[in-house]
Amino acid sequence: MADEKVIAVVGATGAQGGGLVRAILRGKGFIPRALTRDPRAAKARQLAEAGAEVVAADLDDAASVRRAFSGAFGAFCVTNYWEHHAPERELAQAAKMAAAAQHAQLQHVVWSTLEDTRHWMRLDDTRMPTIRGKYKVPHFDAKGEANQLFLDAGVPTTFLLTSFYWDNLIHFGMGPRRGVDGTLAMTLPMDDKKLPGIAVEDIGRSVYGIFVRGEEFRGRTIGIAGEHLTGTEMADHLTHALGETVRYHGVSPDEYRRLGIASAADLANMFQFKCDFQDEFCAARNVAFSRQLNPLLQTFEHWLARNSARIRTD
Ligand SMILES: NC(=O)c1ccc[n+]([C@@H]2O[C@H](COP(=O)([O-])OP(=O)(O)OC[C@H]3O[C@@H](n4cnc5c(N)ncnc54)[C@H](OP(=O)(O)O)[C@@H]3O)[C@@H](O)[C@H]2O)c1
């Protein structure tokens, strides 16, 4: 126990961080310190009951993040764009985490990032609209921009490129929808291109694998995915799992933008980026390597076998 190293886990009550806390508790060598804005909330109490140390911290409050990182060996850092839809706030939160990691002299940070798509497409590139004058894919771009904050702070960081959560089919309104003709269709603007996806629980397990292997991943960018699948392949798996035909309804990014769904502009640009830069995007997320990091890595079929009952089909 005395040799166990504390990992401060941001987002511990959420999907990515929660998976990491559970992986640490199941594994050896580390102790999870779960950060939350509200240690009295039910999810935080569950983490404490499971054996995690739970501490109060708010990413908008630098002093609280400093206190939470103090004395730790490492930290998992993540921001939640979808809570506020403000890339500038993500950047400010990442800056507070990088500063706190530097102050605490952490030996290893894993930063849950994504591509800054503006390195592939300048803002004046007309292939897709520019959003709020500064971004192509706001919920990607600020995360990628924030990489430099960890580098500037001199913090030994692993930059983790995550993938589309298959859990979005349950929680993010991206599951199959029943049309007026009564049949199920899954709408995505992915053309015939492959979408790297992952069971969100596997993100935390992979982060645990990164901390275990430690030294070799400091300063490196690592991408993870459970499988790369086309819309048609996803629909075929859904058909099998749900016992009812699911059709892939491929639409253009412009059609997707006009669907009237929340954050359609941001998401349409994201999917277009994944299509237009398919080779690089998939190559950055090697499945065999992801399985080395996390031997429990699920395929889509495997994930569906456990979760398809939670996908709404009404
Ligand atoms: N959906 C996808 O397919 C996908 C794929 C790749 C990356 N992502 C990215 O994943 C991120 C969200 O991660 P997630 O899915 O793990 O989130 P989540 O399940 O929605 O949970 C959000 C977590 O963030 C914590 N949090 C939010 N604001 C905080 C603050 N100000 N201070 C301290 N903690 C705060 C919450 O903690 P408390 O409420 O307990 O304080 C909670 O634990 C997003 O930025 C998104 O862009 C999503």
The ligand as a Gaussian input file, in Angstrom:
#p B3LYP/6-31G(d) Opt

LIG

0 1
 N      -19.118000      11.504000     -26.767000
 C      -18.062000      11.135000     -27.481000
 O      -18.159000      10.340000     -28.427000
 C      -16.717000      11.676000     -27.136000
 C      -15.604000      11.136000     -27.774000
 C      -14.343000      11.645000     -27.466000
 C      -14.209000      12.670000     -26.538000
 N      -15.342000      13.171000     -25.928000
 C      -15.150000      14.272000     -24.965000
 O      -15.351000      13.763000     -23.662000
 C      -15.544000      14.892000     -22.798000
 C      -16.507000      14.519000     -21.688000
 O      -15.973000      13.417000     -20.970000
 P      -16.960000      12.354000     -20.327000
 O      -17.803000      11.758000     -21.414000
 O      -16.161000      11.474000     -19.469000
 O      -17.905000      13.327000     -19.452000
 P      -19.210000      13.020000     -18.589000
 O      -19.466000      11.565000     -18.454000
 O      -20.298000      13.885000     -19.146000
 O      -18.795000      13.587000     -17.159000
 C      -18.305000      14.886000     -17.030000
 C      -17.302000      14.871000     -15.888000
 O      -16.601000      16.106000     -15.890000
 C      -16.601000      16.605000     -14.578000
 N      -16.590000      18.065000     -14.655000
 C      -17.263000      18.845000     -15.534000
 N      -17.015000      20.133000     -15.288000
 C      -16.169000      20.176000     -14.225000
 C      -15.577000      21.226000     -13.497000
 N      -15.787000      22.518000     -13.795000
 N      -14.755000      20.902000     -12.479000
 C      -14.534000      19.606000     -12.141000
 N      -15.080000      18.570000     -12.804000
 C      -15.902000      18.859000     -13.823000
 C      -17.857000      16.091000     -13.919000
 O      -17.634000      16.016000     -12.526000
 P      -18.679000      16.510000     -11.393000
 O      -19.984000      16.787000     -12.075000
 O      -18.735000      15.346000     -10.429000
 O      -18.035000      17.710000     -10.810000
 C      -17.956000      14.697000     -14.542000
 O      -17.221000      13.768000     -13.813000
 C      -16.083000      16.019000     -23.671000
 O      -15.218000      17.131000     -23.637000
 C      -16.143000      15.412000     -25.081000
 O      -15.791000      16.323000     -26.082000
 C      -16.566000      12.683000     -26.184000

